[in-house]
Amino acid sequence: MTAEPVTVIIAGPAVAKGRPRMTRRGFVYTPAATRKYEAHGRLAAQSAMNGRPPIAVPVRLVALIELPVPASWSGRKRVAAITGDIRPTTGQTWTTTPRRRPTRLMASSSPTTA
């Protein structure tokens, strides 16, 4: 049984998951930029679900993360990046991005078949 795929688009630049911080009194909190981005993603997922119940089966997730070309790169290097001749080598990658996994998955995916 397969269901309609759900596509969630989170507009704006990707934000890496910030590490938990601790106050002098021992209170642990998540940085504001991380909380804001997670809330933005949660709202986008709820909107994409369009009132459907949460997905309760295993899903397949396909993530497309579009990063801007750094402004510090030379003109020649920027053109090569835009045309796809070179790829990002540092900065935010798939190894840092999946830390923002939603707790209840409402992601751009469809249930897998067994």
N, C-alpha and C positions, 0 to 999 in steps of 0.2 A: 504494500500500500504506500503510495507516495502522495504527498500533499503539495499544494501550491508553494513554490519557493518564496521566501521572504527576502526582500532586498532592503538593507538598512544602509543609508548614506549619511555619514557623519561629516558635515561640511566643516571646512576650516582645516588648519594644519594639525597634524597628529601631535599629541602631547605624550611624552614618555611618562610611565608611572613613576611618581616621586616616592622616595623611600619614606617610611614613617618617621615623624619627628617626635621629640620628647621635650616637655617643659621641665623646668627645674623641680617642679613638684611631682614629676613622674607621670604626668598626663600625656598619653600618646595620641597623636593626631596625624591626619593625612594633609599634605600641603594643599593650599587653596586651588592652585592650578589643576591638580589632579582631581580634586573633588568636583570642580566645575566641568572638566572634560568628561568625567564619568557620568555626571548628571545630564550633560548634553547628549551623550551616547544613549543613555537610558531613555530619554525623551524621544530620540530618533527611532529607537527600537519599538517603543510603545506606539508611536505614530504609524510605523510600518506594519505592525501587527493588525492595525485597524479593528480592534475590538476582539480579535480571536484569542482563545485561551493560550497560555504559555505552551511551548512545544515540550512534550513529555517523553520523547523518544530520542535516541541518538541522532545527531545531525552531522552533516558535512558542511564545513565552513570554508568559504572561498574569500580571501581577503585581498583587496587591491588597495595599496597604500601609495598615494601619489605625493611625492616630496618635491618641493621647489628646488630649482638649481641655485646653489649658493651665489649670492651677489659678489662674493670675493673672487670667484673664478674669472679667468680671462675671457674675452669675447670668443676666442677660438674654442676654448674648452666648454663654454656655455652652449655654443652651437652644436658641438659634438654630443653633449649631454641631451639636448633637445631632440636631436635626430636619432638618439639611441646608440650612437657609436661607443659611448662610455657609460658606465653604470656607477652608482654611488659606492664608495669604498669605506666610508666612515660615517659616524653619526648615527641617527636613528635607523635601525634595521629590524628585521623580523625577530631578532633575538631580544630586543628591548620592547617591542610593541605588544606581544601577546600577553604581557603582564596585566593588561587592562581587560582581562576576560570578564564578561558579564556573569553574575552569579546565577541568574536564571536566564538561560540562553534564549534570546530573541534576536538571533543574528541573521545575517544574509545567508540563509542555507535552506536546505530541504531535508526532511527525514531520510535516513538511509534505509535501504531494504535489507532484510535478513536473508 
